[in-house]
Amino acid sequence: MTDRKPVIILTGASRGIGADVARWLGTKGACLTLTARTEKLLQKVAQEAEELGAQVLPLSVDIADRDVCRYTIRKSVEKFGHVNALINNAGILEPIDPISEVNPHAWTYNLEVNLFAPLYMIQAAIPELRKTAGRVINISSGAAANAVEGWSAYCSAKAGLTHLTRVLALEEPGITAVSVRPGVVDTAMQARIRSEGPDHMPQEKVSFFTKLWKEGMLEPSDVPARVIAWLALHAPGELSGEFLNYDDPLIAGPALSFFGEKKYVMNR
């Protein structure tokens, strides 16, 4: 068991935004349960977070399985004693195909990862979060509100996740639940859009994302990650149910003040 340090469960922690959230939280000495499917990458992030000051429980699991979600919460409580926040960050973009051609099995798996897994994690975590007046941070997308051709599963899942957050806020007034739009971030998902998009998406949309990348306009992942990390620690109750842009001054300003502008430095 730990003392009353904040205990945060973070899915999709092996790369991109998730990895940077873990690192930011590490600088504040948080206790972290980190999940991802890729064990090698997950272990690397876990080591980095520990070097920055975190206590870490890494779990190489697929959270699309409901039993795995229950296991994750149970192991977190066994290790750390309580849970203060859940960050549902894990997500996939695929399949990238028009509705007329999309593989229904791939479409279903997208919802299992992007929507059902957060539901399973939330259900399993609610009893613990009630005890700590905890927080649920759901990582959504601009695609929750704006349709993108070829992304029917992703758009639908993220719209569902955003609305799930609103319902959770109503049903669990003792828990603060927010969803976050992290912006257009320089991650593996953007690389996949550039490589696979030309065969499945309108050329103008692919060109838009490619131009952002070439002109260095994609947001570095540590910027929205800093805000997400702050929300996991300090999201105010009056924001519960809101769908927040990562650069909203209500959250971006306090996050910057709390963590500072300088990116975490590894002790290597």
ZIHU-V798475 format. One record per helix or strand of 3 or more residues. SS is the DSSP state (A for helix, B for strand). FROM is the first residue (numbers start at 1). TO is the last residue. If there is no record, write none. Layout:
SS	FROM	TO
SS	FROM	TO
This chain:
B	7	10
A	16	26
B	31	36
A	39	52
B	55	60
A	66	80
B	85	88
A	104	132
B	135	139
A	142	144
A	152	171
B	176	181
A	188	199
A	203	214
A	221	234
A	237	239
B	243	245
A	249	259
